[in-house]
Amino acid sequence: MSARNKKIFSVFFREKPAMMLVTLLNTQSEQYASSLAKTVDCTYSHIVKILNEMQKADLITFQKEGRLKVLKLTKKGEDVAKSIDGVRNIL
């Protein structure tokens, strides 16, 4: 994504939450809050705050696997992520 396209994308969407959803959509491996924080270049505490809001909005779920929580998109979250990714690709 070019700098110009990235700028216009961030006008329409808050960059970090949008990229979190797109990352969860496009990843092939299990994602945890810590790995997602590294991928989207954000602090762990900020990621957790956003993820909690996304969970309340029924966009993601946390699935416990031992001591870890794996992040999964809900159907609604997948639809939103696909829409965001589509807009990003058009720009």
PDB file of N, CA, C and O in Angstrom:
ATOM      1  N   MET A   1       0.856  -1.168   0.000  1.00  0.00           N
ATOM      2  CA  MET A   1       0.000   0.000   0.000  1.00  0.00           C
ATOM      3  C   MET A   1       0.901   1.230   0.000  1.00  0.00           C
ATOM      4  O   MET A   1       1.796   1.348   0.837  1.00  0.00           O
ATOM      5  N   SER A   2       0.668   2.138  -0.932  1.00  0.00           N
ATOM      6  CA  SER A   2       1.478   3.351  -1.016  1.00  0.00           C
ATOM      7  C   SER A   2       1.158   4.290   0.145  1.00  0.00           C
ATOM      8  O   SER A   2       0.129   4.148   0.804  1.00  0.00           O
ATOM      9  N   ALA A   3       2.047   5.247   0.387  1.00  0.00           N
ATOM     10  CA  ALA A   3       1.850   6.207   1.477  1.00  0.00           C
ATOM     11  C   ALA A   3       0.568   7.005   1.276  1.00  0.00           C
ATOM     12  O   ALA A   3      -0.164   7.262   2.231  1.00  0.00           O
ATOM     13  N   ARG A   4       0.299   7.396   0.035  1.00  0.00           N
ATOM     14  CA  ARG A   4      -0.916   8.163  -0.263  1.00  0.00           C
ATOM     15  C   ARG A   4      -2.165   7.337   0.032  1.00  0.00           C
ATOM     16  O   ARG A   4      -3.113   7.827   0.646  1.00  0.00           O
ATOM     17  N   ASN A   5      -2.156   6.081  -0.409  1.00  0.00           N
ATOM     18  CA  ASN A   5      -3.296   5.196  -0.170  1.00  0.00           C
ATOM     19  C   ASN A   5      -3.474   4.911   1.311  1.00  0.00           C
ATOM     20  O   ASN A   5      -4.601   4.841   1.802  1.00  0.00           O
ATOM     21  N   LYS A   6      -2.364   4.746   2.028  1.00  0.00           N
ATOM     22  CA  LYS A   6      -2.440   4.498   3.458  1.00  0.00           C
ATOM     23  C   LYS A   6      -3.061   5.694   4.170  1.00  0.00           C
ATOM     24  O   LYS A   6      -3.838   5.525   5.110  1.00  0.00           O
ATOM     25  N   LYS A   7      -2.721   6.902   3.725  1.00  0.00           N
ATOM     26  CA  LYS A   7      -3.255   8.105   4.347  1.00  0.00           C
ATOM     27  C   LYS A   7      -4.770   8.196   4.146  1.00  0.00           C
ATOM     28  O   LYS A   7      -5.498   8.479   5.098  1.00  0.00           O
ATOM     29  N   ILE A   8      -5.248   7.965   2.941  1.00  0.00           N
ATOM     30  CA  ILE A   8      -6.690   8.063   2.671  1.00  0.00           C
ATOM     31  C   ILE A   8      -7.431   6.935   3.393  1.00  0.00           C
ATOM     32  O   ILE A   8      -8.555   7.133   3.854  1.00  0.00           O
ATOM     33  N   PHE A   9      -6.815   5.758   3.495  1.00  0.00           N
ATOM     34  CA  PHE A   9      -7.423   4.643   4.218  1.00  0.00           C
ATOM     35  C   PHE A   9      -7.637   5.026   5.680  1.00  0.00           C
ATOM     36  O   PHE A   9      -8.691   4.746   6.252  1.00  0.00           O
ATOM     37  N   SER A  10      -6.637   5.667   6.282  1.00  0.00           N
ATOM     38  CA  SER A  10      -6.751   6.040   7.692  1.00  0.00           C
ATOM     39  C   SER A  10      -7.749   7.172   7.915  1.00  0.00           C
ATOM     40  O   SER A  10      -8.175   7.404   9.046  1.00  0.00           O
ATOM     41  N   VAL A  11      -8.127   7.879   6.851  1.00  0.00           N
ATOM     42  CA  VAL A  11      -9.175   8.891   6.960  1.00  0.00           C
ATOM     43  C   VAL A  11     -10.520   8.209   7.243  1.00  0.00           C
ATOM     44  O   VAL A  11     -11.324   8.708   8.030  1.00  0.00           O
ATOM     45  N   PHE A  12     -10.749   7.077   6.600  1.00  0.00           N
ATOM     46  CA  PHE A  12     -12.023   6.375   6.724  1.00  0.00           C
ATOM     47  C   PHE A  12     -12.069   5.404   7.894  1.00  0.00           C
ATOM     48  O   PHE A  12     -13.138   5.152   8.451  1.00  0.00           O
ATOM     49  N   PHE A  13     -10.932   4.866   8.266  1.00  0.00           N
ATOM     50  CA  PHE A  13     -10.866   3.846   9.302  1.00  0.00           C
ATOM     51  C   PHE A  13      -9.761   4.180  10.287  1.00  0.00           C
ATOM     52  O   PHE A  13      -8.722   4.717   9.902  1.00  0.00           O
ATOM     53  N   ARG A  14      -9.979   3.864  11.560  1.00  0.00           N
ATOM     54  CA  ARG A  14      -8.874   3.937  12.507  1.00  0.00           C
ATOM     55  C   ARG A  14      -7.933   2.807  12.116  1.00  0.00           C
ATOM     56  O   ARG A  14      -8.321   1.640  12.070  1.00  0.00           O
ATOM     57  N   GLU A  15      -6.720   3.170  11.843  1.00  0.00           N
ATOM     58  CA  GLU A  15      -5.780   2.236  11.231  1.00  0.00           C
ATOM     59  C   GLU A  15      -5.550   0.960  12.043  1.00  0.00           C
ATOM     60  O   GLU A  15      -5.655  -0.134  11.489  1.00  0.00           O
ATOM     61  N   LYS A  16      -5.247   1.064  13.314  1.00  0.00           N
ATOM     62  CA  LYS A  16      -4.884  -0.126  14.101  1.00  0.00           C
ATOM     63  C   LYS A  16      -6.036  -1.123  14.216  1.00  0.00           C
ATOM     64  O   LYS A  16      -5.827  -2.303  13.934  1.00  0.00           O
ATOM     65  N   PRO A  17      -7.240  -0.710  14.616  1.00  0.00           N
ATOM     66  CA  PRO A  17      -8.332  -1.693  14.680  1.00  0.00           C
ATOM     67  C   PRO A  17      -8.653  -2.313  13.317  1.00  0.00           C
ATOM     68  O   PRO A  17      -8.922  -3.511  13.227  1.00  0.00           O
ATOM     69  N   ALA A  18      -8.626  -1.508  12.273  1.00  0.00           N
ATOM     70  CA  ALA A  18      -8.909  -2.036  10.934  1.00  0.00           C
ATOM     71  C   ALA A  18      -7.856  -3.069  10.537  1.00  0.00           C
ATOM     72  O   ALA A  18      -8.186  -4.129  10.005  1.00  0.00           O
ATOM     73  N   MET A  19      -6.587  -2.753  10.800  1.00  0.00           N
ATOM     74  CA  MET A  19      -5.522  -3.682  10.429  1.00  0.00           C
ATOM     75  C   MET A  19      -5.550  -4.936  11.300  1.00  0.00           C
ATOM     76  O   MET A  19      -5.139  -6.006  10.853  1.00  0.00           O
ATOM     77  N   MET A  20      -6.024  -4.815  12.524  1.00  0.00           N
ATOM     78  CA  MET A  20      -6.160  -5.991  13.376  1.00  0.00           C
ATOM     79  C   MET A  20      -7.157  -6.974  12.760  1.00  0.00           C
ATOM     80  O   MET A  20      -6.886  -8.172  12.681  1.00  0.00           O
ATOM     81  N   LEU A  21      -8.301  -6.465  12.327  1.00  0.00           N
ATOM     82  CA  LEU A  21      -9.308  -7.333  11.715  1.00  0.00           C
ATOM     83  C   LEU A  21      -8.797  -7.955  10.421  1.00  0.00           C
ATOM     84  O   LEU A  21      -8.987  -9.149  10.185  1.00  0.00           O
ATOM     85  N   VAL A  22      -8.149  -7.147   9.581  1.00  0.00           N
ATOM     86  CA  VAL A  22      -7.616  -7.656   8.307  1.00  0.00           C
ATOM     87  C   VAL A  22      -6.537  -8.709   8.568  1.00  0.00           C
ATOM     88  O   VAL A  22      -6.476  -9.721   7.870  1.00  0.00           O
ATOM     89  N   THR A  23      -5.693  -8.475   9.562  1.00  0.00           N
ATOM     90  CA  THR A  23      -4.656  -9.450   9.910  1.00  0.00           C
ATOM     91  C   THR A  23      -5.279 -10.761  10.360  1.00  0.00           C
ATOM     92  O   THR A  23      -4.842 -11.833   9.941  1.00  0.00           O
ATOM     93  N   LEU A  24      -6.294 -10.685  11.209  1.00  0.00           N
ATOM     94  CA  LEU A  24      -6.974 -11.906  11.664  1.00  0.00           C
ATOM     95  C   LEU A  24      -7.633 -12.632  10.495  1.00  0.00           C
ATOM     96  O   LEU A  24      -7.664 -13.862  10.463  1.00  0.00           O
ATOM     97  N   LEU A  25      -8.152 -11.882   9.546  1.00  0.00           N
ATOM     98  CA  LEU A  25      -8.783 -12.481   8.370  1.00  0.00           C
ATOM     99  C   LEU A  25      -7.761 -13.214   7.499  1.00  0.00           C
ATOM    100  O   LEU A  25      -8.029 -14.316   7.021  1.00  0.00           O
ATOM    101  N   ASN A  26      -6.607 -12.612   7.295  1.00  0.00           N
ATOM    102  CA  ASN A  26      -5.633 -13.117   6.328  1.00  0.00           C
ATOM    103  C   ASN A  26      -4.564 -14.038   6.911  1.00  0.00           C
ATOM    104  O   ASN A  26      -3.728 -14.547   6.164  1.00  0.00           O
ATOM    105  N   THR A  27      -4.567 -14.261   8.198  1.00  0.00           N
ATOM    106  CA  THR A  27      -3.532 -15.091   8.804  1.00  0.00           C
ATOM    107  C   THR A  27      -3.842 -16.574   8.642  1.00  0.00           C
ATOM    108  O   THR A  27      -5.001 -16.990   8.654  1.00  0.00           O
ATOM    109  N   GLN A  28      -2.812 -17.337   8.495  1.00  0.00           N
ATOM    110  CA  GLN A  28      -2.968 -18.784   8.371  1.00  0.00           C
ATOM    111  C   GLN A  28      -2.677 -19.493   9.694  1.00  0.00           C
ATOM    112  O   GLN A  28      -3.043 -20.655   9.873  1.00  0.00           O
ATOM    113  N   SER A  29      -2.020 -18.794  10.617  1.00  0.00           N
ATOM    114  CA  SER A  29      -1.660 -19.399  11.893  1.00  0.00           C
ATOM    115  C   SER A  29      -2.525 -18.830  13.003  1.00  0.00           C
ATOM    116  O   SER A  29      -3.236 -17.842  12.815  1.00  0.00           O
ATOM    117  N   GLU A  30      -2.453 -19.470  14.163  1.00  0.00           N
ATOM    118  CA  GLU A  30      -3.201 -18.976  15.308  1.00  0.00           C
ATOM    119  C   GLU A  30      -2.652 -17.622  15.728  1.00  0.00           C
ATOM    120  O   GLU A  30      -1.442 -17.397  15.705  1.00  0.00           O
ATOM    121  N   GLN A  31      -3.545 -16.729  16.108  1.00  0.00           N
ATOM    122  CA  GLN A  31      -3.138 -15.402  16.539  1.00  0.00           C
ATOM    123  C   GLN A  31      -3.477 -15.212  18.007  1.00  0.00           C
ATOM    124  O   GLN A  31      -4.547 -15.596  18.479  1.00  0.00           O
ATOM    125  N   TYR A  32      -2.540 -14.610  18.706  1.00  0.00           N
ATOM    126  CA  TYR A  32      -2.713 -14.245  20.104  1.00  0.00           C
ATOM    127  C   TYR A  32      -2.574 -12.734  20.185  1.00  0.00           C
ATOM    128  O   TYR A  32      -2.062 -12.104  19.259  1.00  0.00           O
ATOM    129  N   ALA A  33      -3.023 -12.155  21.278  1.00  0.00           N
ATOM    130  CA  ALA A  33      -2.932 -10.696  21.433  1.00  0.00           C
ATOM    131  C   ALA A  33      -1.494 -10.221  21.290  1.00  0.00           C
ATOM    132  O   ALA A  33      -1.249  -9.195  20.656  1.00  0.00           O
ATOM    133  N   SER A  34      -0.542 -10.943  21.863  1.00  0.00           N
ATOM    134  CA  SER A  34       0.862 -10.512  21.799  1.00  0.00           C
ATOM    135  C   SER A  34       1.405 -10.549  20.369  1.00  0.00           C
ATOM    136  O   SER A  34       2.121  -9.636  19.959  1.00  0.00           O
ATOM    137  N   SER A  35       1.073 -11.587  19.613  1.00  0.00           N
ATOM    138  CA  SER A  35       1.560 -11.668  18.232  1.00  0.00           C
ATOM    139  C   SER A  35       0.871 -10.632  17.349  1.00  0.00           C
ATOM    140  O   SER A  35       1.487 -10.076  16.440  1.00  0.00           O
ATOM    141  N   LEU A  36      -0.401 -10.375  17.618  1.00  0.00           N
ATOM    142  CA  LEU A  36      -1.132  -9.359  16.860  1.00  0.00           C
ATOM    143  C   LEU A  36      -0.553  -7.971  17.134  1.00  0.00           C
ATOM    144  O   LEU A  36      -0.464  -7.142  16.229  1.00  0.00           O
ATOM    145  N   ALA A  37      -0.163  -7.724  18.376  1.00  0.00           N
ATOM    146  CA  ALA A  37       0.440  -6.432  18.734  1.00  0.00           C
ATOM    147  C   ALA A  37       1.719  -6.194  17.931  1.00  0.00           C
ATOM    148  O   ALA A  37       1.958  -5.082  17.459  1.00  0.00           O
ATOM    149  N   LYS A  38       2.526  -7.214  17.777  1.00  0.00           N
ATOM    150  CA  LYS A  38       3.763  -7.092  16.996  1.00  0.00           C
ATOM    151  C   LYS A  38       3.452  -6.867  15.523  1.00  0.00           C
ATOM    152  O   LYS A  38       4.087  -6.040  14.870  1.00  0.00           O
ATOM    153  N   THR A  39       2.489  -7.591  15.009  1.00  0.00           N
ATOM    154  CA  THR A  39       2.151  -7.507  13.586  1.00  0.00           C
ATOM    155  C   THR A  39       1.654  -6.116  13.197  1.00  0.00           C
ATOM    156  O   THR A  39       2.051  -5.590  12.158  1.00  0.00           O
ATOM    157  N   VAL A  40       0.796  -5.520  14.012  1.00  0.00           N
ATOM    158  CA  VAL A  40       0.225  -4.205  13.673  1.00  0.00           C
ATOM    159  C   VAL A  40       0.971  -3.053  14.347  1.00  0.00           C
ATOM    160  O   VAL A  40       0.529  -1.906  14.288  1.00  0.00           O
ATOM    161  N   ASP A  41       2.107  -3.363  14.990  1.00  0.00           N
ATOM    162  CA  ASP A  41       2.968  -2.356  15.608  1.00  0.00           C
ATOM    163  C   ASP A  41       2.208  -1.506  16.618  1.00  0.00           C
ATOM    164  O   ASP A  41       2.065  -0.294  16.461  1.00  0.00           O
ATOM    165  N   CYS A  42       1.731  -2.174  17.649  1.00  0.00           N
ATOM    166  CA  CYS A  42       0.931  -1.523  18.677  1.00  0.00           C
ATOM    167  C   CYS A  42       1.310  -2.123  20.031  1.00  0.00           C
ATOM    168  O   CYS A  42       1.811  -3.245  20.095  1.00  0.00           O
ATOM    169  N   THR A  43       1.075  -1.391  21.097  1.00  0.00           N
ATOM    170  CA  THR A  43       1.387  -1.936  22.414  1.00  0.00           C
ATOM    171  C   THR A  43       0.384  -3.021  22.787  1.00  0.00           C
ATOM    172  O   THR A  43      -0.759  -3.023  22.332  1.00  0.00           O
ATOM    173  N   TYR A  44       0.839  -3.928  23.617  1.00  0.00           N
ATOM    174  CA  TYR A  44      -0.012  -5.026  24.057  1.00  0.00           C
ATOM    175  C   TYR A  44      -1.250  -4.503  24.788  1.00  0.00           C
ATOM    176  O   TYR A  44      -2.359  -4.985  24.557  1.00  0.00           O
ATOM    177  N   SER A  45      -1.062  -3.523  25.663  1.00  0.00           N
ATOM    178  CA  SER A  45      -2.198  -3.005  26.435  1.00  0.00           C
ATOM    179  C   SER A  45      -3.242  -2.344  25.535  1.00  0.00           C
ATOM    180  O   SER A  45      -4.443  -2.469  25.773  1.00  0.00           O
ATOM    181  N   HIS A  46      -2.777  -1.643  24.502  1.00  0.00           N
ATOM    182  CA  HIS A  46      -3.716  -1.011  23.565  1.00  0.00           C
ATOM    183  C   HIS A  46      -4.471  -2.079  22.771  1.00  0.00           C
ATOM    184  O   HIS A  46      -5.676  -1.959  22.553  1.00  0.00           O
ATOM    185  N   ILE A  47      -3.766  -3.110  22.346  1.00  0.00           N
ATOM    186  CA  ILE A  47      -4.391  -4.217  21.604  1.00  0.00           C
ATOM    187  C   ILE A  47      -5.487  -4.874  22.447  1.00  0.00           C
ATOM    188  O   ILE A  47      -6.584  -5.130  21.952  1.00  0.00           O
ATOM    189  N   VAL A  48      -5.189  -5.144  23.709  1.00  0.00           N
ATOM    190  CA  VAL A  48      -6.160  -5.799  24.586  1.00  0.00           C
ATOM    191  C   VAL A  48      -7.402  -4.931  24.749  1.00  0.00           C
ATOM    192  O   VAL A  48      -8.520  -5.446  24.741  1.00  0.00           O
ATOM    193  N   LYS A  49      -7.222  -3.628  24.895  1.00  0.00           N
ATOM    194  CA  LYS A  49      -8.358  -2.716  25.026  1.00  0.00           C
ATOM    195  C   LYS A  49      -9.236  -2.764  23.773  1.00  0.00           C
ATOM    196  O   LYS A  49     -10.460  -2.843  23.876  1.00  0.00           O
ATOM    197  N   ILE A  50      -8.622  -2.717  22.608  1.00  0.00           N
ATOM    198  CA  ILE A  50      -9.363  -2.769  21.343  1.00  0.00           C
ATOM    199  C   ILE A  50     -10.046  -4.131  21.183  1.00  0.00           C
ATOM    200  O   ILE A  50     -11.203  -4.201  20.770  1.00  0.00           O
ATOM    201  N   LEU A  51      -9.331  -5.210  21.511  1.00  0.00           N
ATOM    202  CA  LEU A  51      -9.908  -6.551  21.388  1.00  0.00           C
ATOM    203  C   LEU A  51     -11.129  -6.721  22.288  1.00  0.00           C
ATOM    204  O   LEU A  51     -12.105  -7.360  21.895  1.00  0.00           O
ATOM    205  N   ASN A  52     -11.081  -6.162  23.475  1.00  0.00           N
ATOM    206  CA  ASN A  52     -12.245  -6.247  24.369  1.00  0.00           C
ATOM    207  C   ASN A  52     -13.449  -5.529  23.760  1.00  0.00           C
ATOM    208  O   ASN A  52     -14.576  -6.014  23.860  1.00  0.00           O
ATOM    209  N   GLU A  53     -13.218  -4.393  23.137  1.00  0.00           N
ATOM    210  CA  GLU A  53     -14.308  -3.675  22.461  1.00  0.00           C
ATOM    211  C   GLU A  53     -14.830  -4.474  21.270  1.00  0.00           C
ATOM    212  O   GLU A  53     -16.035  -4.510  21.019  1.00  0.00           O
ATOM    213  N   MET A  54     -13.923  -5.109  20.544  1.00  0.00           N
ATOM    214  CA  MET A  54     -14.329  -5.936  19.405  1.00  0.00           C
ATOM    215  C   MET A  54     -15.139  -7.146  19.868  1.00  0.00           C
ATOM    216  O   MET A  54     -16.077  -7.570  19.193  1.00  0.00           O
ATOM    217  N   GLN A  55     -14.769  -7.694  21.016  1.00  0.00           N
ATOM    218  CA  GLN A  55     -15.521  -8.830  21.555  1.00  0.00           C
ATOM    219  C   GLN A  55     -16.932  -8.388  21.943  1.00  0.00           C
ATOM    220  O   GLN A  55     -17.901  -9.099  21.674  1.00  0.00           O
ATOM    221  N   LYS A  56     -17.050  -7.224  22.570  1.00  0.00           N
ATOM    222  CA  LYS A  56     -18.365  -6.698  22.943  1.00  0.00           C
ATOM    223  C   LYS A  56     -19.236  -6.449  21.714  1.00  0.00           C
ATOM    224  O   LYS A  56     -20.458  -6.584  21.776  1.00  0.00           O
ATOM    225  N   ALA A  57     -18.605  -6.085  20.597  1.00  0.00           N
ATOM    226  CA  ALA A  57     -19.325  -5.823  19.353  1.00  0.00           C
ATOM    227  C   ALA A  57     -19.554  -7.101  18.546  1.00  0.00           C
ATOM    228  O   ALA A  57     -20.052  -7.041  17.422  1.00  0.00           O
ATOM    229  N   ASP A  58     -19.194  -8.259  19.112  1.00  0.00           N
ATOM    230  CA  ASP A  58     -19.363  -9.562  18.461  1.00  0.00           C
ATOM    231  C   ASP A  58     -18.573  -9.669  17.155  1.00  0.00           C
ATOM    232  O   ASP A  58     -19.049 -10.250  16.180  1.00  0.00           O
ATOM    233  N   LEU A  59     -17.358  -9.103  17.144  1.00  0.00           N
ATOM    234  CA  LEU A  59     -16.493  -9.212  15.971  1.00  0.00           C
ATOM    235  C   LEU A  59     -15.452 -10.316  16.139  1.00  0.00           C
ATOM    236  O   LEU A  59     -15.008 -10.910  15.156  1.00  0.00           O
ATOM    237  N   ILE A  60     -15.067 -10.587  17.376  1.00  0.00           N
ATOM    238  CA  ILE A  60     -14.077 -11.629  17.654  1.00  0.00           C
ATOM    239  C   ILE A  60     -14.509 -12.436  18.869  1.00  0.00           C
ATOM    240  O   ILE A  60     -15.374 -12.023  19.641  1.00  0.00           O
ATOM    241  N   THR A  61     -13.880 -13.599  19.015  1.00  0.00           N
ATOM    242  CA  THR A  61     -14.026 -14.399  20.223  1.00  0.00           C
ATOM    243  C   THR A  61     -12.633 -14.775  20.699  1.00  0.00           C
ATOM    244  O   THR A  61     -11.677 -14.789  19.924  1.00  0.00           O
ATOM    245  N   PHE A  62     -12.534 -15.079  21.982  1.00  0.00           N
ATOM    246  CA  PHE A  62     -11.312 -15.608  22.565  1.00  0.00           C
ATOM    247  C   PHE A  62     -11.557 -17.078  22.853  1.00  0.00           C
ATOM    248  O   PHE A  62     -12.526 -17.427  23.526  1.00  0.00           O
ATOM    249  N   GLN A  63     -10.694 -17.936  22.353  1.00  0.00           N
ATOM    250  CA  GLN A  63     -10.812 -19.365  22.635  1.00  0.00           C
ATOM    251  C   GLN A  63      -9.617 -19.777  23.468  1.00  0.00           C
ATOM    252  O   GLN A  63      -8.476 -19.719  23.009  1.00  0.00           O
ATOM    253  N   LYS A  64      -9.885 -20.193  24.698  1.00  0.00           N
ATOM    254  CA  LYS A  64      -8.796 -20.577  25.593  1.00  0.00           C
ATOM    255  C   LYS A  64      -8.199 -21.903  25.167  1.00  0.00           C
ATOM    256  O   LYS A  64      -8.905 -22.884  24.934  1.00  0.00           O
ATOM    257  N   GLU A  65      -6.870 -21.904  25.071  1.00  0.00           N
ATOM    258  CA  GLU A  65      -6.116 -23.126  24.832  1.00  0.00           C
ATOM    259  C   GLU A  65      -5.017 -23.162  25.880  1.00  0.00           C
ATOM    260  O   GLU A  65      -3.949 -22.576  25.702  1.00  0.00           O
ATOM    261  N   GLY A  66      -5.289 -23.845  26.952  1.00  0.00           N
ATOM    262  CA  GLY A  66      -4.355 -23.833  28.072  1.00  0.00           C
ATOM    263  C   GLY A  66      -4.343 -22.458  28.711  1.00  0.00           C
ATOM    264  O   GLY A  66      -5.389 -21.937  29.099  1.00  0.00           O
ATOM    265  N   ARG A  67      -3.170 -21.874  28.821  1.00  0.00           N
ATOM    266  CA  ARG A  67      -3.052 -20.540  29.401  1.00  0.00           C
ATOM    267  C   ARG A  67      -3.228 -19.444  28.357  1.00  0.00           C
ATOM    268  O   ARG A  67      -3.330 -18.270  28.713  1.00  0.00           O
ATOM    269  N   LEU A  68      -3.265 -19.799  27.091  1.00  0.00           N
ATOM    270  CA  LEU A  68      -3.331 -18.820  26.013  1.00  0.00           C
ATOM    271  C   LEU A  68      -4.754 -18.639  25.499  1.00  0.00           C
ATOM    272  O   LEU A  68      -5.579 -19.551  25.567  1.00  0.00           O
ATOM    273  N   LYS A  69      -5.021 -17.446  24.986  1.00  0.00           N
ATOM    274  CA  LYS A  69      -6.308 -17.161  24.352  1.00  0.00           C
ATOM    275  C   LYS A  69      -6.060 -16.933  22.861  1.00  0.00           C
ATOM    276  O   LYS A  69      -5.372 -15.989  22.472  1.00  0.00           O
ATOM    277  N   VAL A  70      -6.624 -17.802  22.044  1.00  0.00           N
ATOM    278  CA  VAL A  70      -6.515 -17.687  20.598  1.00  0.00           C
ATOM    279  C   VAL A  70      -7.624 -16.768  20.111  1.00  0.00           C
ATOM    280  O   VAL A  70      -8.772 -16.890  20.539  1.00  0.00           O
ATOM    281  N   LEU A  71      -7.283 -15.855  19.223  1.00  0.00           N
ATOM    282  CA  LEU A  71      -8.254 -14.907  18.676  1.00  0.00           C
ATOM    283  C   LEU A  71      -8.898 -15.493  17.432  1.00  0.00           C
ATOM    284  O   LEU A  71      -8.208 -16.023  16.561  1.00  0.00           O
ATOM    285  N   LYS A  72     -10.206 -15.399  17.348  1.00  0.00           N
ATOM    286  CA  LYS A  72     -10.955 -15.880  16.179  1.00  0.00           C
ATOM    287  C   LYS A  72     -11.982 -14.832  15.792  1.00  0.00           C
ATOM    288  O   LYS A  72     -12.623 -14.225  16.650  1.00  0.00           O
ATOM    289  N   LEU A  73     -12.131 -14.627  14.498  1.00  0.00           N
ATOM    290  CA  LEU A  73     -13.181 -13.745  14.007  1.00  0.00           C
ATOM    291  C   LEU A  73     -14.520 -14.467  14.069  1.00  0.00           C
ATOM    292  O   LEU A  73     -14.596 -15.665  13.795  1.00  0.00           O
ATOM    293  N   THR A  74     -15.565 -13.748  14.426  1.00  0.00           N
ATOM    294  CA  THR A  74     -16.918 -14.283  14.318  1.00  0.00           C
ATOM    295  C   THR A  74     -17.340 -14.120  12.858  1.00  0.00           C
ATOM    296  O   THR A  74     -16.592 -13.553  12.061  1.00  0.00           O
ATOM    297  N   LYS A  75     -18.502 -14.598  12.505  1.00  0.00           N
ATOM    298  CA  LYS A  75     -19.018 -14.410  11.141  1.00  0.00           C
ATOM    299  C   LYS A  75     -19.141 -12.918  10.852  1.00  0.00           C
ATOM    300  O   LYS A  75     -18.748 -12.451   9.783  1.00  0.00           O
ATOM    301  N   LYS A  76     -19.688 -12.174  11.810  1.00  0.00           N
ATOM    302  CA  LYS A  76     -19.826 -10.721  11.656  1.00  0.00           C
ATOM    303  C   LYS A  76     -18.448 -10.076  11.505  1.00  0.00           C
ATOM    304  O   LYS A  76     -18.265  -9.205  10.654  1.00  0.00           O
ATOM    305  N   GLY A  77     -17.483 -10.491  12.317  1.00  0.00           N
ATOM    306  CA  GLY A  77     -16.128  -9.960  12.237  1.00  0.00           C
ATOM    307  C   GLY A  77     -15.472 -10.261  10.906  1.00  0.00           C
ATOM    308  O   GLY A  77     -14.757  -9.426  10.351  1.00  0.00           O
ATOM    309  N   GLU A  78     -15.719 -11.457  10.399  1.00  0.00           N
ATOM    310  CA  GLU A  78     -15.172 -11.846   9.095  1.00  0.00           C
ATOM    311  C   GLU A  78     -15.765 -10.972   7.990  1.00  0.00           C
ATOM    312  O   GLU A  78     -15.047 -10.529   7.093  1.00  0.00           O
ATOM    313  N   ASP A  79     -17.058 -10.727   8.053  1.00  0.00           N
ATOM    314  CA  ASP A  79     -17.713  -9.876   7.050  1.00  0.00           C
ATOM    315  C   ASP A  79     -17.153  -8.452   7.087  1.00  0.00           C
ATOM    316  O   ASP A  79     -16.888  -7.856   6.043  1.00  0.00           O
ATOM    317  N   VAL A  80     -16.977  -7.914   8.294  1.00  0.00           N
ATOM    318  CA  VAL A  80     -16.430  -6.561   8.436  1.00  0.00           C
ATOM    319  C   VAL A  80     -15.000  -6.522   7.924  1.00  0.00           C
ATOM    320  O   VAL A  80     -14.624  -5.599   7.202  1.00  0.00           O
ATOM    321  N   ALA A  81     -14.196  -7.520   8.294  1.00  0.00           N
ATOM    322  CA  ALA A  81     -12.790  -7.570   7.861  1.00  0.00           C
ATOM    323  C   ALA A  81     -12.687  -7.663   6.339  1.00  0.00           C
ATOM    324  O   ALA A  81     -11.836  -7.011   5.734  1.00  0.00           O
ATOM    325  N   LYS A  82     -13.547  -8.470   5.721  1.00  0.00           N
ATOM    326  CA  LYS A  82     -13.537  -8.588   4.257  1.00  0.00           C
ATOM    327  C   LYS A  82     -13.901  -7.258   3.611  1.00  0.00           C
ATOM    328  O   LYS A  82     -13.319  -6.884   2.593  1.00  0.00           O
ATOM    329  N   SER A  83     -14.846  -6.551   4.187  1.00  0.00           N
ATOM    330  CA  SER A  83     -15.236  -5.241   3.654  1.00  0.00           C
ATOM    331  C   SER A  83     -14.090  -4.246   3.769  1.00  0.00           C
ATOM    332  O   SER A  83     -13.804  -3.514   2.821  1.00  0.00           O
ATOM    333  N   ILE A  84     -13.438  -4.215   4.919  1.00  0.00           N
ATOM    334  CA  ILE A  84     -12.302  -3.307   5.119  1.00  0.00           C
ATOM    335  C   ILE A  84     -11.181  -3.649   4.153  1.00  0.00           C
ATOM    336  O   ILE A  84     -10.588  -2.759   3.541  1.00  0.00           O
ATOM    337  N   ASP A  85     -10.888  -4.940   4.015  1.00  0.00           N
ATOM    338  CA  ASP A  85      -9.823  -5.373   3.112  1.00  0.00           C
ATOM    339  C   ASP A  85     -10.161  -5.011   1.674  1.00  0.00           C
ATOM    340  O   ASP A  85      -9.277  -4.638   0.903  1.00  0.00           O
ATOM    341  N   GLY A  86     -11.436  -5.117   1.307  1.00  0.00           N
ATOM    342  CA  GLY A  86     -11.862  -4.744  -0.036  1.00  0.00           C
ATOM    343  C   GLY A  86     -11.660  -3.271  -0.310  1.00  0.00           C
ATOM    344  O   GLY A  86     -11.173  -2.896  -1.377  1.00  0.00           O
ATOM    345  N   VAL A  87     -12.029  -2.429   0.643  1.00  0.00           N
ATOM    346  CA  VAL A  87     -11.830  -0.988   0.490  1.00  0.00           C
ATOM    347  C   VAL A  87     -10.343  -0.670   0.397  1.00  0.00           C
ATOM    348  O   VAL A  87      -9.925   0.139  -0.432  1.00  0.00           O
ATOM    349  N   ARG A  88      -9.550  -1.306   1.246  1.00  0.00           N
ATOM    350  CA  ARG A  88      -8.102  -1.092   1.257  1.00  0.00           C
ATOM    351  C   ARG A  88      -7.499  -1.444  -0.102  1.00  0.00           C
ATOM    352  O   ARG A  88      -6.625  -0.734  -0.601  1.00  0.00           O
ATOM    353  N   ASN A  89      -7.966  -2.537  -0.696  1.00  0.00           N
ATOM    354  CA  ASN A  89      -7.436  -2.973  -1.995  1.00  0.00           C
ATOM    355  C   ASN A  89      -7.856  -2.039  -3.124  1.00  0.00           C
ATOM    356  O   ASN A  89      -7.109  -1.849  -4.084  1.00  0.00           O
ATOM    357  N   ILE A  90      -9.054  -1.454  -3.014  1.00  0.00           N
ATOM    358  CA  ILE A  90      -9.511  -0.517  -4.036  1.00  0.00           C
ATOM    359  C   ILE A  90      -8.681   0.762  -3.997  1.00  0.00           C
ATOM    360  O   ILE A  90      -8.341   1.328  -5.036  1.00  0.00           O
ATOM    361  N   LEU A  91      -8.358   1.211  -2.779  1.00  0.00           N
ATOM    362  CA  LEU A  91      -7.573   2.441  -2.625  1.00  0.00           C
ATOM    363  C   LEU A  91      -6.153   2.228  -3.075  1.00  0.00           C
ATOM    364  O   LEU A  91      -5.342   3.152  -3.019  1.00  0.00           O
TER     365      LEU A  91
END
